[in-house]
Amino acid sequence: MAAVILFFCPDPAEDSRKYRRWIHAFAIICIGTTFVLSLIALIHILNPNLEGVTREYVNFNWISLGDNVFQLGLLLDPLSGIMLTLFTLIGLCIFVFNVGYLKEKENLAGLYCRLMFFLGTVFTVLISNSLFLFVVCGGWICLGTYLLIEYNFSKNPVLDTGRQAFIFNVIGDLCYIAGMFWLLKYSNTILLYNGGNGCIEASVLSSLGLRAGTGIAILFLIGAMAKSALFPLHVWMPDTSEASWPAVTLIHLFSTSVAGIYVLIRLAPLLTSVNDAGCVLAYLLPCVGILTLLIGTILASVQNDILRMLSYVTISQYGMILLALCLGGITP
């Protein structure tokens, strides 16, 4: 909603300081309100009086096609609550920093519109209980990443970087779509949790054969590799250093972590079930994690540009998270 409002706001004139302050204040109030609501939700889900309830979700009908009803859902658990609170807090800090950093920047309303659109899609993924929302919002994150990078459209390298990031993210989206439909074939649902009948719950995963489970897991892994800049699909991440500071920060912290690593963490039951069955994925996951960690660390140590160095450090940390995930250290 905030992105729509800012989309129709005219760009403030350079001497219109009052109008520029209003845009900054509006953006800070929006993200600040989201942070407060996220904190309330986190306190609720961590409340010890819930007597062991650690996951709450609401599913609702979306589209009816003949006898088939497609549902969407929203999910709140400690993982989504913590990440939502953390990301909204970081977003609030970025917006406060923007007050000084964007003091003389042109097209201020346009930039905040892109930032709000990007953050909205990221937050939707965090509370989603549906693979469909993962795929759709993943595509919107892809678009938001491109729009943020090419904000400095006067620079040709930035345009090339935006296109490169867009292409790699589209590759990830296509893998997610293929994995979603393949899993839908066996589960008949796109909901993650649905009273024991969700697509990543034990009753459904037990019906997957080793071949189908491995294929689905590999598709989601490739999609996450493209979106989280994991080796060997990491080449687009360092080039994002050509973009503005707010864009670089959001892409490094939000786009890559939520669209890739977070999706893998949500699908941890699928990865675990396939690993327990014993297949190539049990060796592929740690290899990707270790190579990403080592290559990111080595390349970061030889960079002269601090932004490119931070890009490779971010890549190495995602490799560490993937390694922890495949070793069973992270569960949704």
C-alpha positions as CSV (number, residue, x, y, z in Angstrom):
1,M,0.0,0.0,0.0
2,A,2.8,2.4,0.9
3,A,4.5,1.6,-2.5
4,V,1.3,2.5,-4.3
5,I,0.9,5.8,-2.5
6,L,4.6,6.7,-3.2
7,F,4.2,5.7,-6.9
8,F,1.6,8.4,-7.4
9,C,3.6,11.0,-5.5
10,P,5.4,13.6,-7.7
11,D,9.1,13.9,-7.3
12,P,9.9,16.8,-5.0
13,A,11.8,19.8,-6.4
14,E,15.3,20.2,-5.2
15,D,14.3,23.2,-3.1
16,S,11.2,21.6,-1.6
17,R,12.8,20.5,1.6
18,K,9.5,20.2,3.5
19,Y,8.1,17.8,0.9
20,R,11.2,15.7,0.9
21,R,11.0,15.5,4.7
22,W,7.4,14.4,4.4
23,I,8.4,11.5,2.1
24,H,11.2,10.4,4.5
25,A,8.8,10.6,7.5
26,F,6.1,8.6,5.7
27,A,8.5,5.8,4.8
28,I,10.0,5.7,8.3
29,I,6.5,5.6,9.9
30,C,5.4,2.7,7.6
31,I,8.5,0.5,8.3
32,G,8.4,1.5,11.9
33,T,4.8,0.4,12.3
34,T,5.6,-2.9,10.5
35,F,8.5,-3.4,13.0
36,V,6.2,-2.9,16.0
37,L,3.6,-5.3,14.6
38,S,6.3,-7.9,13.9
39,L,7.6,-7.5,17.5
40,I,4.1,-8.1,18.9
41,A,3.7,-11.2,16.7
42,L,7.1,-12.5,17.8
43,I,6.3,-12.0,21.5
44,H,3.0,-13.8,20.9
45,I,4.5,-16.9,19.3
46,L,7.2,-17.1,21.9
47,N,4.7,-16.8,24.8
48,P,5.3,-19.7,27.1
49,N,1.5,-19.7,28.0
50,L,0.8,-21.2,24.5
51,E,1.6,-24.6,26.0
52,G,3.9,-26.0,23.4
53,V,2.2,-24.3,20.4
54,T,5.1,-23.1,18.2
55,R,3.3,-22.8,14.9
56,E,0.1,-21.0,13.9
57,Y,-1.2,-20.8,10.4
58,V,-4.4,-19.6,8.6
59,N,-5.4,-21.1,5.2
60,F,-8.1,-19.8,3.0
61,N,-9.7,-20.6,-0.4
62,W,-8.2,-18.7,-3.3
63,I,-9.5,-20.1,-6.6
64,S,-12.0,-22.8,-7.4
65,L,-11.6,-24.7,-10.7
66,G,-14.3,-27.3,-10.9
67,D,-13.9,-29.7,-8.1
68,N,-10.4,-28.4,-7.3
69,V,-9.9,-25.6,-4.7
70,F,-6.6,-23.9,-4.5
71,Q,-5.7,-22.4,-1.1
72,L,-3.2,-19.9,0.2
73,G,-2.1,-19.5,3.7
74,L,-0.2,-17.3,6.2
75,L,2.2,-18.8,8.7
76,L,3.7,-17.6,12.0
77,D,6.3,-19.5,13.9
78,P,9.5,-18.6,15.8
79,L,11.5,-18.7,12.5
80,S,9.3,-16.3,10.6
81,G,8.7,-14.2,13.7
82,I,12.4,-13.7,14.4
83,M,13.3,-13.0,10.8
84,L,10.4,-10.6,10.3
85,T,11.3,-8.7,13.4
86,L,15.0,-8.6,12.5
87,F,14.4,-7.5,8.9
88,T,11.9,-4.8,9.8
89,L,14.4,-3.4,12.3
90,I,17.2,-3.4,9.7
91,G,14.8,-1.8,7.2
92,L,14.0,0.9,9.7
93,C,17.7,1.6,10.3
94,I,18.2,1.8,6.5
95,F,15.4,4.3,6.1
96,V,16.7,6.5,9.0
97,F,20.1,6.4,7.3
98,N,18.5,7.4,4.0
99,V,17.4,10.8,5.5
100,G,21.0,12.0,5.3
101,Y,22.3,9.8,2.5
102,L,19.5,10.7,0.1
103,K,19.5,14.4,1.0
104,E,20.3,15.6,-2.5
105,K,19.2,12.6,-4.5
106,E,16.7,13.0,-7.3
107,N,13.5,10.9,-7.8
108,L,13.2,10.4,-4.0
109,A,9.6,9.2,-4.2
110,G,10.5,6.7,-6.9
111,L,13.3,5.2,-4.9
112,Y,11.1,4.8,-1.8
113,C,8.4,3.3,-3.9
114,R,10.9,0.6,-5.1
115,L,12.1,0.1,-1.6
116,M,8.6,-0.4,-0.2
117,F,7.6,-2.7,-3.1
118,F,10.8,-4.8,-2.5
119,L,10.3,-5.0,1.3
120,G,6.6,-5.9,0.9
121,T,7.4,-8.9,-1.2
122,V,10.2,-10.0,1.2
123,F,7.8,-9.8,4.2
124,T,5.1,-11.8,2.3
125,V,7.6,-14.6,1.7
126,L,8.5,-14.7,5.4
127,I,4.9,-15.2,6.5
128,S,3.8,-17.4,3.6
129,N,2.3,-20.9,4.1
130,S,2.1,-21.6,0.4
131,L,4.6,-22.6,-2.3
132,F,2.7,-20.5,-4.7
133,L,3.4,-17.4,-2.7
134,F,7.1,-18.4,-2.6
135,V,7.2,-18.6,-6.4
136,V,5.1,-15.4,-7.1
137,C,6.8,-13.3,-4.4
138,G,10.2,-14.7,-5.5
139,G,9.4,-13.3,-9.0
140,W,8.5,-10.0,-7.4
141,I,11.7,-10.0,-5.4
142,C,13.5,-10.6,-8.7
143,L,11.8,-7.5,-10.2
144,G,12.4,-5.5,-7.1
145,T,16.1,-6.4,-7.2
146,Y,16.4,-5.2,-10.8
147,L,14.5,-2.0,-10.1
148,L,16.7,-1.2,-7.1
149,I,20.0,-1.9,-9.0
150,E,19.0,0.2,-12.0
151,Y,18.0,3.2,-9.8
152,N,21.3,4.8,-10.9
153,F,20.3,4.3,-14.5
154,S,22.6,6.9,-15.7
155,K,25.5,4.5,-15.2
156,N,25.8,1.8,-17.9
157,P,27.5,-0.7,-15.6
158,V,24.5,-0.5,-13.3
159,L,22.2,-1.3,-16.1
160,D,24.3,-4.4,-17.1
161,T,24.4,-5.4,-13.4
162,G,20.6,-5.1,-13.1
163,R,20.1,-7.3,-16.2
164,Q,22.6,-9.9,-15.0
165,A,20.9,-10.1,-11.6
166,F,17.5,-10.3,-13.2
167,I,18.6,-13.2,-15.5
168,F,20.0,-15.3,-12.6
169,N,16.9,-14.7,-10.5
170,V,14.7,-15.8,-13.4
171,I,16.7,-19.0,-13.5
172,G,15.9,-19.5,-9.9
173,D,12.2,-18.7,-10.4
174,L,11.9,-21.3,-13.2
175,C,13.5,-24.0,-11.0
176,Y,11.0,-23.1,-8.2
177,I,8.1,-23.3,-10.6
178,A,9.2,-26.7,-11.9
179,G,9.8,-28.0,-8.3
180,M,6.4,-26.7,-7.2
181,F,4.4,-28.4,-9.9
182,W,6.4,-31.6,-9.5
183,L,5.6,-31.6,-5.7
184,L,2.0,-30.7,-6.4
185,K,1.7,-33.8,-8.5
186,Y,2.3,-36.0,-5.4
187,S,0.8,-33.8,-2.6
188,N,-2.2,-32.3,-4.4
189,T,-1.7,-29.1,-2.3
190,I,0.6,-26.1,-2.4
191,L,0.2,-25.4,1.3
192,L,3.3,-26.1,3.5
193,Y,1.2,-27.0,6.6
194,N,-2.4,-28.1,6.5
195,G,-3.3,-30.2,9.5
196,G,-0.9,-33.1,8.6
197,N,-1.7,-32.9,4.8
198,G,0.7,-30.1,3.8
199,C,3.2,-30.7,1.1
200,I,6.2,-30.8,3.5
201,E,4.5,-32.8,6.3
202,A,5.4,-36.4,7.0
203,S,2.3,-38.0,5.5
204,V,3.0,-36.5,2.1
205,L,6.8,-36.8,2.2
206,S,6.5,-40.5,3.0
207,S,4.7,-41.0,-0.3
208,L,7.5,-39.5,-2.4
209,G,9.8,-42.0,-4.0
210,L,13.6,-41.5,-3.8
211,R,13.8,-40.4,-7.5
212,A,10.9,-37.8,-7.2
213,G,12.1,-36.5,-3.9
214,T,15.6,-36.1,-5.1
215,G,14.5,-34.4,-8.3
216,I,12.3,-31.9,-6.4
217,A,14.9,-31.2,-3.8
218,I,17.6,-30.5,-6.5
219,L,15.3,-28.1,-8.4
220,F,14.7,-26.1,-5.2
221,L,18.4,-26.2,-4.5
222,I,19.3,-24.9,-7.9
223,G,16.7,-22.1,-7.5
224,A,18.2,-21.2,-4.1
225,M,21.7,-21.3,-5.6
226,A,20.7,-18.7,-8.2
227,K,18.8,-16.5,-5.8
228,S,21.2,-16.7,-2.9
229,A,24.4,-16.4,-5.1
230,L,25.7,-19.8,-4.1
231,F,28.6,-21.3,-6.0
232,P,28.7,-21.6,-9.0
233,L,25.7,-19.2,-9.6
234,H,27.3,-16.5,-7.4
235,V,28.8,-14.3,-10.2
236,W,26.0,-11.7,-10.2
237,M,26.3,-10.7,-6.5
238,P,29.6,-8.8,-6.5
239,D,28.6,-6.7,-9.4
240,T,25.7,-5.3,-7.4
241,S,28.2,-3.0,-5.6
242,E,27.7,-0.6,-8.5
243,A,24.3,0.2,-7.1
244,S,23.4,2.7,-4.4
245,W,24.1,1.9,-0.7
246,P,20.4,1.3,0.2
247,A,20.0,-1.0,-2.7
248,V,23.2,-2.9,-2.0
249,T,22.2,-3.4,1.7
250,L,18.7,-4.6,0.9
251,I,19.9,-7.0,-1.8
252,H,22.6,-8.5,0.3
253,L,20.5,-8.9,3.5
254,F,17.0,-9.4,2.2
255,S,16.8,-10.6,-1.4
256,T,19.4,-13.3,-1.3
257,S,18.6,-14.6,2.2
258,V,14.8,-14.7,1.9
259,A,14.4,-15.8,-1.8
260,G,17.0,-18.6,-1.5
261,I,18.2,-19.7,2.0
262,Y,15.0,-19.0,3.8
263,V,13.1,-21.1,1.2
264,L,15.5,-24.0,1.7
265,I,15.1,-23.7,5.5
266,R,11.3,-23.9,5.1
267,L,11.7,-27.0,2.9
268,A,14.1,-28.6,5.4
269,P,11.7,-31.5,6.0
270,L,11.9,-32.4,2.3
271,L,15.7,-32.1,2.3
272,T,16.0,-34.2,5.4
273,S,13.7,-36.9,4.2
274,V,15.7,-37.3,1.0
275,N,19.1,-37.2,2.8
276,D,17.9,-39.9,5.2
277,A,17.0,-42.1,2.2
278,G,20.6,-41.8,1.0
279,C,21.1,-40.2,-2.4
280,V,23.4,-37.8,-4.3
281,L,21.8,-34.8,-2.6
282,A,23.4,-35.9,0.7
283,Y,26.8,-35.2,-0.9
284,L,25.7,-32.3,-3.1
285,L,24.4,-30.0,-0.4
286,P,27.6,-30.0,1.8
287,C,29.8,-29.7,-1.3
288,V,27.9,-26.6,-2.5
289,G,28.1,-25.1,1.0
290,I,31.8,-25.8,1.5
291,L,32.8,-24.5,-1.9
292,T,30.7,-21.4,-1.5
293,L,32.2,-20.7,1.9
294,L,35.8,-21.2,0.7
295,I,35.5,-19.3,-2.5
296,G,33.6,-16.4,-1.0
297,T,36.2,-16.1,1.8
298,I,39.2,-16.3,-0.5
299,L,37.9,-13.8,-3.0
300,A,36.8,-11.4,-0.3
301,S,40.4,-11.3,1.0
302,V,41.8,-10.0,-2.3
303,Q,39.3,-7.3,-3.0
304,N,40.2,-3.6,-2.8
305,D,36.6,-2.3,-3.1
306,I,34.9,-2.6,0.3
307,L,31.4,-3.2,-1.3
308,R,32.8,-6.1,-3.5
309,M,34.5,-7.4,-0.4
310,L,31.2,-7.3,1.6
311,S,29.5,-9.1,-1.4
312,Y,31.9,-12.0,-1.2
313,V,31.7,-12.1,2.6
314,T,27.9,-12.3,2.3
315,I,28.3,-15.2,-0.2
316,S,30.6,-17.1,2.2
317,Q,28.1,-16.7,5.0
318,Y,25.3,-18.1,2.9
319,G,27.6,-21.1,2.2
320,M,28.0,-21.6,5.9
321,I,24.3,-21.4,6.5
322,L,23.7,-24.1,3.7
323,L,26.4,-26.3,5.3
324,A,24.6,-26.0,8.7
325,L,21.3,-26.8,7.0
326,C,22.5,-29.9,5.3
327,L,24.1,-31.2,8.5
328,G,20.8,-30.9,10.3
329,G,21.6,-27.8,12.4
330,I,18.7,-25.8,11.1
331,T,15.0,-26.9,11.2
332,P,11.9,-24.8,10.5
